[in-house]
């Protein structure tokens, strides 16, 4: 069976519709028994020996002659997913149902045992090489298929997670607090500030904070000062000025993220030991009964683009400590959230 290039697709006649489209989900139908194949579909059929040639070219010639950037990577991912038992389509309107969003993706993968006619989608695949950079703002509700230099493929599911918790704190009013280097100290805090709200750490380790004082990070102090819960000389502006002096513009991004998390009932604490900005707790009733944190949060600067290698490192570390990796993208008063986890399709 032979195909012929025309208008960016490969046309195949004879019994192609029954053999390839109806039975195995390749291409889309034209008139009669003829179908149109995307180049990656044609390459896969040539590779399998189901298609003899395209304009006289076998698989090697067809593959080597592809002038579409990234074609080789897309072929590897297409072949891998087919080998895993999935039907999938190129992310073009002729191949997929109208209701499926095809922006910023390469393939639409259907659940095992189903095809495009069932109206269900298992994965929206975006293919990248390990040396590509990927804009954080372009991710969410798609699966990254990252092809490394040895042609191994790692899949990362990206989502727009619902960040919320049930922690509530009755904040005090105007507790005297002093700035001290890169933190603040609340000398006579009400017990519930730490015990129920998990703000700060007691100055003397395990001694009660209301007796020894409570040290606060600058993001904690800024959020509490904005709420009127603590009284710092110079007020909220003094805390923010100190924060910017310590860590530059990064402080504003972290403060915005911290404040939004607190507003949503989530308790953020430092994620330093995990290489992140925060670790988070969705439900805090008391410090004595604290469970493990659920997420690691890294706050990204505007216009950030991931290196796949760094993304893989973050996700692997989070998985190793049984946490979900979430990236925060502050934009003015809002924060967008991006969850990433490694999956096996």
DRENTOR-755781 format. One record per residue (C-alpha): residue in one letter; x, y, z; residue number from 1. Coordinates in steps of 0.1 Angstrom, whole numbers, m for minus. Example, Ala and Ser with C-alpha at 12.3 -4.5 7.8 and 13.67 -1.06 7.14 Angstrom:
<sites>
<site><aa>A</aa><east>123</east><north>m45</north><up>78</up><i>1</i></site>
<site><aa>S</aa><east>137</east><north>m11</north><up>71</up><i>2</i></site>
</sites>
This chain:
<sites>
<site><aa>X</aa><east>0</east><north>0</north><up>0</up><i>1</i></site>
<site><aa>X</aa><east>14</east><north>34</north><up>m10</up><i>2</i></site>
<site><aa>X</aa><east>7</east><north>70</north><up>0</up><i>3</i></site>
<site><aa>X</aa><east>12</east><north>103</north><up>m17</up><i>4</i></site>
<site><aa>X</aa><east>20</east><north>137</north><up>m2</up><i>5</i></site>
<site><aa>X</aa><east>m5</east><north>165</north><up>m10</up><i>6</i></site>
<site><aa>X</aa><east>m13</east><north>197</north><up>9</up><i>7</i></site>
<site><aa>X</aa><east>7</east><north>188</north><up>40</up><i>8</i></site>
<site><aa>X</aa><east>m9</east><north>154</north><up>45</up><i>9</i></site>
<site><aa>X</aa><east>m3</east><north>119</north><up>31</up><i>10</i></site>
<site><aa>X</aa><east>m32</east><north>105</north><up>12</up><i>11</i></site>
<site><aa>X</aa><east>m38</east><north>67</north><up>11</up><i>12</i></site>
<site><aa>X</aa><east>m65</east><north>50</north><up>m9</up><i>13</i></site>
<site><aa>X</aa><east>m74</east><north>13</north><up>m16</up><i>14</i></site>
<site><aa>X</aa><east>m89</east><north>m1</north><up>17</up><i>15</i></site>
<site><aa>X</aa><east>m72</east><north>25</north><up>39</up><i>16</i></site>
<site><aa>X</aa><east>m104</east><north>37</north><up>55</up><i>17</i></site>
<site><aa>X</aa><east>m114</east><north>3</north><up>68</up><i>18</i></site>
<site><aa>X</aa><east>m78</east><north>m8</north><up>76</up><i>19</i></site>
<site><aa>X</aa><east>m63</east><north>23</north><up>92</up><i>20</i></site>
<site><aa>X</aa><east>m91</east><north>48</north><up>101</up><i>21</i></site>
<site><aa>X</aa><east>m120</east><north>25</north><up>112</up><i>22</i></site>
<site><aa>X</aa><east>m100</east><north>m3</north><up>128</up><i>23</i></site>
<site><aa>X</aa><east>m70</east><north>16</north><up>143</up><i>24</i></site>
<site><aa>X</aa><east>m78</east><north>53</north><up>145</up><i>25</i></site>
<site><aa>X</aa><east>m52</east><north>67</north><up>120</up><i>26</i></site>
<site><aa>X</aa><east>m60</east><north>98</north><up>99</up><i>27</i></site>
<site><aa>X</aa><east>m93</east><north>112</north><up>89</up><i>28</i></site>
<site><aa>X</aa><east>m116</east><north>101</north><up>60</up><i>29</i></site>
<site><aa>X</aa><east>m118</east><north>118</north><up>26</up><i>30</i></site>
<site><aa>X</aa><east>m140</east><north>105</north><up>m2</up><i>31</i></site>
<site><aa>X</aa><east>m146</east><north>69</north><up>m7</up><i>32</i></site>
<site><aa>X</aa><east>m120</east><north>47</north><up>10</up><i>33</i></site>
<site><aa>X</aa><east>m93</east><north>74</north><up>9</up><i>34</i></site>
<site><aa>X</aa><east>m79</east><north>89</north><up>41</up><i>35</i></site>
<site><aa>X</aa><east>m55</east><north>117</north><up>50</up><i>36</i></site>
<site><aa>X</aa><east>m26</east><north>109</north><up>74</up><i>37</i></site>
<site><aa>X</aa><east>m6</east><north>134</north><up>93</up><i>38</i></site>
<site><aa>X</aa><east>32</east><north>130</north><up>85</up><i>39</i></site>
<site><aa>X</aa><east>38</east><north>115</north><up>120</up><i>40</i></site>
<site><aa>X</aa><east>10</east><north>89</north><up>114</up><i>41</i></site>
<site><aa>X</aa><east>24</east><north>80</north><up>80</up><i>42</i></site>
<site><aa>X</aa><east>59</east><north>76</north><up>95</up><i>43</i></site>
<site><aa>X</aa><east>45</east><north>53</north><up>121</up><i>44</i></site>
<site><aa>X</aa><east>27</east><north>31</north><up>96</up><i>45</i></site>
<site><aa>X</aa><east>59</east><north>30</north><up>75</up><i>46</i></site>
<site><aa>X</aa><east>79</east><north>21</north><up>105</up><i>47</i></site>
<site><aa>X</aa><east>55</east><north>m8</north><up>113</up><i>48</i></site>
<site><aa>X</aa><east>55</east><north>m20</north><up>77</up><i>49</i></site>
<site><aa>X</aa><east>18</east><north>m14</north><up>73</up><i>50</i></site>
<site><aa>X</aa><east>25</east><north>12</north><up>46</up><i>51</i></site>
<site><aa>X</aa><east>50</east><north>3</north><up>19</up><i>52</i></site>
<site><aa>X</aa><east>61</east><north>38</north><up>7</up><i>53</i></site>
<site><aa>X</aa><east>51</east><north>74</north><up>4</up><i>54</i></site>
<site><aa>X</aa><east>60</east><north>87</north><up>m30</up><i>55</i></site>
<site><aa>X</aa><east>85</east><north>60</north><up>m33</up><i>56</i></site>
<site><aa>X</aa><east>102</east><north>67</north><up>1</up><i>57</i></site>
<site><aa>X</aa><east>104</east><north>40</north><up>27</up><i>58</i></site>
<site><aa>X</aa><east>105</east><north>48</north><up>64</up><i>59</i></site>
<site><aa>X</aa><east>142</east><north>58</north><up>65</up><i>60</i></site>
<site><aa>X</aa><east>139</east><north>82</north><up>36</up><i>61</i></site>
<site><aa>X</aa><east>106</east><north>96</north><up>48</up><i>62</i></site>
<site><aa>X</aa><east>118</east><north>101</north><up>83</up><i>63</i></site>
<site><aa>X</aa><east>151</east><north>117</north><up>73</up><i>64</i></site>
<site><aa>X</aa><east>134</east><north>140</north><up>48</up><i>65</i></site>
<site><aa>X</aa><east>110</east><north>155</north><up>73</up><i>66</i></site>
<site><aa>X</aa><east>116</east><north>193</north><up>75</up><i>67</i></site>
<site><aa>X</aa><east>92</east><north>200</north><up>103</up><i>68</i></site>
<site><aa>X</aa><east>110</east><north>212</north><up>134</up><i>69</i></site>
<site><aa>X</aa><east>106</east><north>187</north><up>162</up><i>70</i></site>
<site><aa>X</aa><east>92</east><north>160</north><up>140</up><i>71</i></site>
<site><aa>X</aa><east>117</east><north>134</north><up>153</up><i>72</i></site>
<site><aa>X</aa><east>106</east><north>140</north><up>189</up><i>73</i></site>
<site><aa>X</aa><east>69</east><north>139</north><up>181</up><i>74</i></site>
<site><aa>X</aa><east>74</east><north>106</north><up>162</up><i>75</i></site>
<site><aa>X</aa><east>91</east><north>90</north><up>193</up><i>76</i></site>
<site><aa>X</aa><east>63</east><north>101</north><up>216</up><i>77</i></site>
<site><aa>X</aa><east>36</east><north>90</north><up>191</up><i>78</i></site>
<site><aa>X</aa><east>52</east><north>56</north><up>187</up><i>79</i></site>
<site><aa>X</aa><east>56</east><north>52</north><up>225</up><i>80</i></site>
<site><aa>X</aa><east>19</east><north>60</north><up>232</up><i>81</i></site>
<site><aa>X</aa><east>8</east><north>36</north><up>204</up><i>82</i></site>
<site><aa>X</aa><east>30</east><north>9</north><up>219</up><i>83</i></site>
<site><aa>X</aa><east>13</east><north>15</north><up>253</up><i>84</i></site>
<site><aa>X</aa><east>m21</east><north>7</north><up>237</up><i>85</i></site>
<site><aa>X</aa><east>m35</east><north>42</north><up>231</up><i>86</i></site>
<site><aa>X</aa><east>m52</east><north>57</north><up>201</up><i>87</i></site>
<site><aa>X</aa><east>m41</east><north>93</north><up>196</up><i>88</i></site>
<site><aa>X</aa><east>m46</east><north>121</north><up>171</up><i>89</i></site>
<site><aa>X</aa><east>m25</east><north>151</north><up>160</up><i>90</i></site>
<site><aa>X</aa><east>m39</east><north>182</north><up>177</up><i>91</i></site>
<site><aa>X</aa><east>m55</east><north>196</north><up>145</up><i>92</i></site>
<site><aa>X</aa><east>m92</east><north>203</north><up>139</up><i>93</i></site>
<site><aa>X</aa><east>m95</east><north>177</north><up>112</up><i>94</i></site>
<site><aa>X</aa><east>m85</east><north>149</north><up>136</up><i>95</i></site>
<site><aa>X</aa><east>m102</east><north>158</north><up>169</up><i>96</i></site>
<site><aa>X</aa><east>m137</east><north>167</north><up>181</up><i>97</i></site>
<site><aa>X</aa><east>m146</east><north>204</north><up>181</up><i>98</i></site>
<site><aa>X</aa><east>m150</east><north>205</north><up>218</up><i>99</i></site>
<site><aa>X</aa><east>m113</east><north>195</north><up>225</up><i>100</i></site>
<site><aa>X</aa><east>m89</east><north>224</north><up>232</up><i>101</i></site>
<site><aa>X</aa><east>m58</east><north>219</north><up>210</up><i>102</i></site>
<site><aa>X</aa><east>m39</east><north>251</north><up>220</up><i>103</i></site>
<site><aa>X</aa><east>m3</east><north>246</north><up>228</up><i>104</i></site>
<site><aa>X</aa><east>m3</east><north>208</north><up>224</up><i>105</i></site>
<site><aa>X</aa><east>8</east><north>182</north><up>199</up><i>106</i></site>
<site><aa>X</aa><east>m14</east><north>152</north><up>204</up><i>107</i></site>
<site><aa>X</aa><east>m48</east><north>143</north><up>219</up><i>108</i></site>
<site><aa>X</aa><east>m47</east><north>108</north><up>235</up><i>109</i></site>
<site><aa>X</aa><east>m79</east><north>89</north><up>241</up><i>110</i></site>
<site><aa>X</aa><east>m86</east><north>64</north><up>270</up><i>111</i></site>
<site><aa>X</aa><east>m75</east><north>28</north><up>263</up><i>112</i></site>
<site><aa>X</aa><east>m102</east><north>10</north><up>243</up><i>113</i></site>
<site><aa>X</aa><east>m117</east><north>43</north><up>230</up><i>114</i></site>
<site><aa>X</aa><east>m111</east><north>67</north><up>201</up><i>115</i></site>
<site><aa>X</aa><east>m121</east><north>102</north><up>191</up><i>116</i></site>
<site><aa>X</aa><east>m158</east><north>91</north><up>185</up><i>117</i></site>
<site><aa>X</aa><east>m163</east><north>84</north><up>223</up><i>118</i></site>
<site><aa>X</aa><east>m158</east><north>121</north><up>232</up><i>119</i></site>
<site><aa>X</aa><east>m133</east><north>113</north><up>260</up><i>120</i></site>
<site><aa>X</aa><east>m97</east><north>125</north><up>264</up><i>121</i></site>
<site><aa>X</aa><east>m71</east><north>109</north><up>285</up><i>122</i></site>
<site><aa>X</aa><east>m42</east><north>132</north><up>279</up><i>123</i></site>
<site><aa>X</aa><east>m34</east><north>164</north><up>260</up><i>124</i></site>
<site><aa>X</aa><east>2</east><north>159</north><up>251</up><i>125</i></site>
<site><aa>X</aa><east>29</east><north>186</north><up>245</up><i>126</i></site>
<site><aa>X</aa><east>62</east><north>173</north><up>233</up><i>127</i></site>
<site><aa>X</aa><east>95</east><north>190</north><up>242</up><i>128</i></site>
<site><aa>X</aa><east>132</east><north>180</north><up>242</up><i>129</i></site>
<site><aa>X</aa><east>153</east><north>181</north><up>274</up><i>130</i></site>
<site><aa>X</aa><east>171</east><north>212</north><up>262</up><i>131</i></site>
<site><aa>X</aa><east>140</east><north>232</north><up>253</up><i>132</i></site>
<site><aa>X</aa><east>126</east><north>258</north><up>276</up><i>133</i></site>
<site><aa>X</aa><east>89</east><north>258</north><up>284</up><i>134</i></site>
<site><aa>X</aa><east>70</east><north>289</north><up>295</up><i>135</i></site>
<site><aa>X</aa><east>53</east><north>283</north><up>328</up><i>136</i></site>
<site><aa>X</aa><east>23</east><north>303</north><up>318</up><i>137</i></site>
<site><aa>X</aa><east>16</east><north>279</north><up>288</up><i>138</i></site>
<site><aa>X</aa><east>12</east><north>249</north><up>311</up><i>139</i></site>
<site><aa>X</aa><east>m18</east><north>236</north><up>331</up><i>140</i></site>
<site><aa>X</aa><east>m42</east><north>209</north><up>320</up><i>141</i></site>
<site><aa>X</aa><east>m18</east><north>193</north><up>297</up><i>142</i></site>
<site><aa>X</aa><east>9</east><north>165</north><up>298</up><i>143</i></site>
<site><aa>X</aa><east>45</east><north>173</north><up>290</up><i>144</i></site>
<site><aa>X</aa><east>63</east><north>145</north><up>272</up><i>145</i></site>
<site><aa>X</aa><east>99</east><north>152</north><up>276</up><i>146</i></site>
<site><aa>X</aa><east>123</east><north>134</north><up>254</up><i>147</i></site>
<site><aa>X</aa><east>159</east><north>132</north><up>267</up><i>148</i></site>
<site><aa>X</aa><east>191</east><north>129</north><up>247</up><i>149</i></site>
<site><aa>X</aa><east>189</east><north>91</north><up>248</up><i>150</i></site>
<site><aa>X</aa><east>153</east><north>92</north><up>234</up><i>151</i></site>
<site><aa>X</aa><east>138</east><north>81</north><up>267</up><i>152</i></site>
<site><aa>X</aa><east>104</east><north>98</north><up>274</up><i>153</i></site>
<site><aa>X</aa><east>93</east><north>111</north><up>308</up><i>154</i></site>
<site><aa>X</aa><east>57</east><north>123</north><up>312</up><i>155</i></site>
<site><aa>X</aa><east>46</east><north>151</north><up>335</up><i>156</i></site>
<site><aa>X</aa><east>10</east><north>159</north><up>342</up><i>157</i></site>
<site><aa>X</aa><east>4</east><north>196</north><up>347</up><i>158</i></site>
<site><aa>X</aa><east>m28</east><north>209</north><up>363</up><i>159</i></site>
<site><aa>X</aa><east>m45</east><north>240</north><up>377</up><i>160</i></site>
<site><aa>X</aa><east>m49</east><north>228</north><up>413</up><i>161</i></site>
<site><aa>X</aa><east>m75</east><north>240</north><up>437</up><i>162</i></site>
<site><aa>X</aa><east>m55</east><north>255</north><up>465</up><i>163</i></site>
<site><aa>X</aa><east>m76</east><north>257</north><up>497</up><i>164</i></site>
<site><aa>X</aa><east>m76</east><north>247</north><up>533</up><i>165</i></site>
<site><aa>X</aa><east>m97</east><north>249</north><up>565</up><i>166</i></site>
<site><aa>X</aa><east>m73</east><north>266</north><up>589</up><i>167</i></site>
<site><aa>X</aa><east>m88</east><north>296</north><up>606</up><i>168</i></site>
<site><aa>X</aa><east>m70</east><north>319</north><up>631</up><i>169</i></site>
<site><aa>X</aa><east>m85</east><north>346</north><up>654</up><i>170</i></site>
<site><aa>X</aa><east>m57</east><north>372</north><up>650</up><i>171</i></site>
<site><aa>X</aa><east>m48</east><north>394</north><up>679</up><i>172</i></site>
<site><aa>X</aa><east>m47</east><north>432</north><up>677</up><i>173</i></site>
<site><aa>X</aa><east>m15</east><north>453</north><up>677</up><i>174</i></site>
<site><aa>X</aa><east>9</east><north>429</north><up>695</up><i>175</i></site>
<site><aa>X</aa><east>42</east><north>448</north><up>700</up><i>176</i></site>
<site><aa>X</aa><east>68</east><north>434</north><up>676</up><i>177</i></site>
<site><aa>X</aa><east>104</east><north>444</north><up>667</up><i>178</i></site>
<site><aa>X</aa><east>124</east><north>439</north><up>635</up><i>179</i></site>
<site><aa>X</aa><east>156</east><north>421</north><up>641</up><i>180</i></site>
<site><aa>X</aa><east>180</east><north>415</north><up>611</up><i>181</i></site>
<site><aa>X</aa><east>161</east><north>393</north><up>586</up><i>182</i></site>
<site><aa>X</aa><east>132</east><north>384</north><up>609</up><i>183</i></site>
<site><aa>X</aa><east>108</east><north>399</north><up>635</up><i>184</i></site>
<site><aa>X</aa><east>103</east><north>391</north><up>672</up><i>185</i></site>
<site><aa>X</aa><east>70</east><north>392</north><up>689</up><i>186</i></site>
<site><aa>X</aa><east>78</east><north>394</north><up>726</up><i>187</i></site>
<site><aa>X</aa><east>44</east><north>387</north><up>742</up><i>188</i></site>
<site><aa>X</aa><east>24</east><north>369</north><up>716</up><i>189</i></site>
<site><aa>X</aa><east>m10</east><north>353</north><up>724</up><i>190</i></site>
<site><aa>X</aa><east>m6</east><north>315</north><up>726</up><i>191</i></site>
<site><aa>X</aa><east>m29</east><north>308</north><up>697</up><i>192</i></site>
<site><aa>X</aa><east>m8</east><north>327</north><up>672</up><i>193</i></site>
<site><aa>X</aa><east>17</east><north>299</north><up>671</up><i>194</i></site>
<site><aa>X</aa><east>m3</east><north>270</north><up>685</up><i>195</i></site>
<site><aa>X</aa><east>m34</east><north>274</north><up>663</up><i>196</i></site>
<site><aa>X</aa><east>m22</east><north>295</north><up>634</up><i>197</i></site>
<site><aa>X</aa><east>13</east><north>281</north><up>632</up><i>198</i></site>
<site><aa>X</aa><east>29</east><north>315</north><up>629</up><i>199</i></site>
<site><aa>X</aa><east>66</east><north>317</north><up>636</up><i>200</i></site>
<site><aa>X</aa><east>87</east><north>296</north><up>659</up><i>201</i></site>
<site><aa>X</aa><east>93</east><north>300</north><up>697</up><i>202</i></site>
<site><aa>X</aa><east>125</east><north>319</north><up>703</up><i>203</i></site>
<site><aa>X</aa><east>138</east><north>292</north><up>727</up><i>204</i></site>
<site><aa>X</aa><east>130</east><north>261</north><up>708</up><i>205</i></site>
<site><aa>X</aa><east>103</east><north>241</north><up>725</up><i>206</i></site>
<site><aa>X</aa><east>96</east><north>266</north><up>753</up><i>207</i></site>
<site><aa>X</aa><east>61</east><north>282</north><up>751</up><i>208</i></site>
<site><aa>X</aa><east>62</east><north>312</north><up>727</up><i>209</i></site>
<site><aa>X</aa><east>41</east><north>333</north><up>750</up><i>210</i></site>
<site><aa>X</aa><east>68</east><north>330</north><up>776</up><i>211</i></site>
<site><aa>X</aa><east>100</east><north>333</north><up>755</up><i>212</i></site>
<site><aa>X</aa><east>89</east><north>353</north><up>725</up><i>213</i></site>
<site><aa>X</aa><east>80</east><north>343</north><up>690</up><i>214</i></site>
<site><aa>X</aa><east>103</east><north>348</north><up>660</up><i>215</i></site>
<site><aa>X</aa><east>85</east><north>355</north><up>627</up><i>216</i></site>
<site><aa>X</aa><east>98</east><north>354</north><up>592</up><i>217</i></site>
<site><aa>X</aa><east>95</east><north>387</north><up>573</up><i>218</i></site>
<site><aa>X</aa><east>67</east><north>374</north><up>551</up><i>219</i></site>
<site><aa>X</aa><east>48</east><north>363</north><up>582</up><i>220</i></site>
<site><aa>X</aa><east>54</east><north>397</north><up>598</up><i>221</i></site>
<site><aa>X</aa><east>43</east><north>416</north><up>568</up><i>222</i></site>
<site><aa>X</aa><east>11</east><north>396</north><up>565</up><i>223</i></site>
<site><aa>X</aa><east>3</east><north>401</north><up>602</up><i>224</i></site>
<site><aa>X</aa><east>12</east><north>438</north><up>601</up><i>225</i></site>
<site><aa>X</aa><east>m11</east><north>443</north><up>571</up><i>226</i></site>
<site><aa>X</aa><east>m39</east><north>427</north><up>591</up><i>227</i></site>
<site><aa>X</aa><east>m31</east><north>449</north><up>622</up><i>228</i></site>
<site><aa>X</aa><east>m23</east><north>418</north><up>643</up><i>229</i></site>
<site><aa>X</aa><east>12</east><north>431</north><up>652</up><i>230</i></site>
<site><aa>X</aa><east>26</east><north>466</north><up>658</up><i>231</i></site>
<site><aa>X</aa><east>60</east><north>471</north><up>642</up><i>232</i></site>
<site><aa>X</aa><east>78</east><north>504</north><up>645</up><i>233</i></site>
<site><aa>X</aa><east>73</east><north>520</north><up>611</up><i>234</i></site>
<site><aa>X</aa><east>44</east><north>496</north><up>604</up><i>235</i></site>
<site><aa>X</aa><east>38</east><north>474</north><up>574</up><i>236</i></site>
<site><aa>X</aa><east>60</east><north>496</north><up>551</up><i>237</i></site>
<site><aa>X</aa><east>90</east><north>491</north><up>574</up><i>238</i></site>
<site><aa>X</aa><east>86</east><north>453</north><up>572</up><i>239</i></site>
<site><aa>X</aa><east>83</east><north>453</north><up>534</up><i>240</i></site>
<site><aa>X</aa><east>113</east><north>476</north><up>531</up><i>241</i></site>
<site><aa>X</aa><east>133</east><north>453</north><up>553</up><i>242</i></site>
<site><aa>X</aa><east>122</east><north>423</north><up>532</up><i>243</i></site>
<site><aa>X</aa><east>132</east><north>440</north><up>499</up><i>244</i></site>
<site><aa>X</aa><east>165</east><north>449</north><up>514</up><i>245</i></site>
<site><aa>X</aa><east>171</east><north>413</north><up>523</up><i>246</i></site>
<site><aa>X</aa><east>159</east><north>395</north><up>492</up><i>247</i></site>
<site><aa>X</aa><east>151</east><north>421</north><up>465</up><i>248</i></site>
<site><aa>X</aa><east>120</east><north>419</north><up>443</up><i>249</i></site>
<site><aa>X</aa><east>116</east><north>382</north><up>452</up><i>250</i></site>
<site><aa>X</aa><east>102</east><north>393</north><up>486</up><i>251</i></site>
<site><aa>X</aa><east>71</east><north>409</north><up>470</up><i>252</i></site>
<site><aa>X</aa><east>63</east><north>377</north><up>450</up><i>253</i></site>
<site><aa>X</aa><east>67</east><north>355</north><up>480</up><i>254</i></site>
<site><aa>X</aa><east>46</east><north>379</north><up>502</up><i>255</i></site>
<site><aa>X</aa><east>18</east><north>380</north><up>476</up><i>256</i></site>
<site><aa>X</aa><east>18</east><north>342</north><up>475</up><i>257</i></site>
<site><aa>X</aa><east>20</east><north>338</north><up>512</up><i>258</i></site>
<site><aa>X</aa><east>m9</east><north>362</north><up>517</up><i>259</i></site>
<site><aa>X</aa><east>m31</east><north>344</north><up>492</up><i>260</i></site>
<site><aa>X</aa><east>m24</east><north>310</north><up>508</up><i>261</i></site>
<site><aa>X</aa><east>m34</east><north>324</north><up>542</up><i>262</i></site>
<site><aa>X</aa><east>m66</east><north>339</north><up>527</up><i>263</i></site>
<site><aa>X</aa><east>m75</east><north>305</north><up>514</up><i>264</i></site>
<site><aa>X</aa><east>m71</east><north>288</north><up>548</up><i>265</i></site>
<site><aa>X</aa><east>m37</east><north>272</north><up>540</up><i>266</i></site>
<site><aa>X</aa><east>m7</east><north>276</north><up>563</up><i>267</i></site>
<site><aa>X</aa><east>26</east><north>282</north><up>545</up><i>268</i></site>
<site><aa>X</aa><east>59</east><north>275</north><up>563</up><i>269</i></site>
<site><aa>X</aa><east>94</east><north>278</north><up>549</up><i>270</i></site>
<site><aa>X</aa><east>103</east><north>251</north><up>523</up><i>271</i></site>
<site><aa>X</aa><east>140</east><north>257</north><up>526</up><i>272</i></site>
<site><aa>X</aa><east>150</east><north>222</north><up>536</up><i>273</i></site>
<site><aa>X</aa><east>132</east><north>210</north><up>504</up><i>274</i></site>
<site><aa>X</aa><east>147</east><north>236</north><up>481</up><i>275</i></site>
<site><aa>X</aa><east>113</east><north>254</north><up>478</up><i>276</i></site>
<site><aa>X</aa><east>98</east><north>287</north><up>490</up><i>277</i></site>
<site><aa>X</aa><east>71</east><north>271</north><up>511</up><i>278</i></site>
<site><aa>X</aa><east>57</east><north>238</north><up>524</up><i>279</i></site>
<site><aa>X</aa><east>20</east><north>240</north><up>531</up><i>280</i></site>
<site><aa>X</aa><east>m6</east><north>226</north><up>555</up><i>281</i></site>
<site><aa>X</aa><east>m42</east><north>227</north><up>545</up><i>282</i></site>
<site><aa>X</aa><east>m57</east><north>219</north><up>580</up><i>283</i></site>
<site><aa>X</aa><east>m40</east><north>230</north><up>612</up><i>284</i></site>
<site><aa>X</aa><east>m58</east><north>227</north><up>645</up><i>285</i></site>
<site><aa>X</aa><east>m28</east><north>227</north><up>667</up><i>286</i></site>
<site><aa>X</aa><east>9</east><north>225</north><up>664</up><i>287</i></site>
<site><aa>X</aa><east>10</east><north>194</north><up>687</up><i>288</i></site>
<site><aa>X</aa><east>m13</east><north>175</north><up>663</up><i>289</i></site>
<site><aa>X</aa><east>3</east><north>187</north><up>631</up><i>290</i></site>
<site><aa>X</aa><east>3</east><north>163</north><up>602</up><i>291</i></site>
<site><aa>X</aa><east>28</east><north>162</north><up>573</up><i>292</i></site>
<site><aa>X</aa><east>27</east><north>191</north><up>549</up><i>293</i></site>
<site><aa>X</aa><east>10</east><north>183</north><up>516</up><i>294</i></site>
<site><aa>X</aa><east>26</east><north>205</north><up>490</up><i>295</i></site>
<site><aa>X</aa><east>59</east><north>222</north><up>482</up><i>296</i></site>
<site><aa>X</aa><east>55</east><north>257</north><up>466</up><i>297</i></site>
<site><aa>X</aa><east>80</east><north>274</north><up>445</up><i>298</i></site>
<site><aa>X</aa><east>73</east><north>311</north><up>436</up><i>299</i></site>
<site><aa>X</aa><east>82</east><north>319</north><up>400</up><i>300</i></site>
<site><aa>X</aa><east>92</east><north>353</north><up>385</up><i>301</i></site>
<site><aa>X</aa><east>72</east><north>369</north><up>357</up><i>302</i></site>
<site><aa>X</aa><east>77</east><north>353</north><up>323</up><i>303</i></site>
<site><aa>X</aa><east>95</east><north>323</north><up>338</up><i>304</i></site>
<site><aa>X</aa><east>104</east><north>294</north><up>315</up><i>305</i></site>
<site><aa>X</aa><east>113</east><north>260</north><up>328</up><i>306</i></site>
<site><aa>X</aa><east>143</east><north>240</north><up>319</up><i>307</i></site>
<site><aa>X</aa><east>129</east><north>204</north><up>317</up><i>308</i></site>
<site><aa>X</aa><east>159</east><north>192</north><up>337</up><i>309</i></site>
<site><aa>X</aa><east>151</east><north>216</north><up>366</up><i>310</i></site>
<site><aa>X</aa><east>114</east><north>207</north><up>364</up><i>311</i></site>
<site><aa>X</aa><east>123</east><north>171</north><up>367</up><i>312</i></site>
<site><aa>X</aa><east>145</east><north>177</north><up>397</up><i>313</i></site>
<site><aa>X</aa><east>117</east><north>197</north><up>415</up><i>314</i></site>
<site><aa>X</aa><east>91</east><north>170</north><up>409</up><i>315</i></site>
<site><aa>X</aa><east>114</east><north>141</north><up>418</up><i>316</i></site>
<site><aa>X</aa><east>123</east><north>157</north><up>451</up><i>317</i></site>
<site><aa>X</aa><east>87</east><north>165</north><up>460</up><i>318</i></site>
<site><aa>X</aa><east>77</east><north>129</north><up>451</up><i>319</i></site>
<site><aa>X</aa><east>105</east><north>116</north><up>472</up><i>320</i></site>
<site><aa>X</aa><east>92</east><north>134</north><up>503</up><i>321</i></site>
<site><aa>X</aa><east>55</east><north>125</north><up>495</up><i>322</i></site>
<site><aa>X</aa><east>44</east><north>159</north><up>485</up><i>323</i></site>
<site><aa>X</aa><east>28</east><north>176</north><up>455</up><i>324</i></site>
<site><aa>X</aa><east>49</east><north>201</north><up>436</up><i>325</i></site>
<site><aa>X</aa><east>31</east><north>234</north><up>430</up><i>326</i></site>
<site><aa>X</aa><east>44</east><north>265</north><up>413</up><i>327</i></site>
<site><aa>X</aa><east>30</east><north>299</north><up>421</up><i>328</i></site>
<site><aa>X</aa><east>28</east><north>326</north><up>394</up><i>329</i></site>
<site><aa>X</aa><east>20</east><north>359</north><up>410</up><i>330</i></site>
<site><aa>X</aa><east>4</east><north>385</north><up>387</up><i>331</i></site>
<site><aa>X</aa><east>m4</east><north>417</north><up>405</up><i>332</i></site>
<site><aa>X</aa><east>m29</east><north>409</north><up>432</up><i>333</i></site>
<site><aa>X</aa><east>m36</east><north>375</north><up>418</up><i>334</i></site>
<site><aa>X</aa><east>m17</east><north>342</north><up>419</up><i>335</i></site>
<site><aa>X</aa><east>m20</east><north>314</north><up>393</up><i>336</i></site>
<site><aa>X</aa><east>m12</east><north>279</north><up>404</up><i>337</i></site>
<site><aa>X</aa><east>5</east><north>252</north><up>384</up><i>338</i></site>
<site><aa>X</aa><east>7</east><north>216</north><up>398</up><i>339</i></site>
<site><aa>X</aa><east>31</east><north>191</north><up>382</up><i>340</i></site>
<site><aa>X</aa><east>36</east><north>154</north><up>388</up><i>341</i></site>
<site><aa>X</aa><east>53</east><north>126</north><up>371</up><i>342</i></site>
<site><aa>X</aa><east>30</east><north>100</north><up>356</up><i>343</i></site>
<site><aa>X</aa><east>31</east><north>67</north><up>336</up><i>344</i></site>
<site><aa>X</aa><east>4</east><north>67</north><up>309</up><i>345</i></site>
</sites>
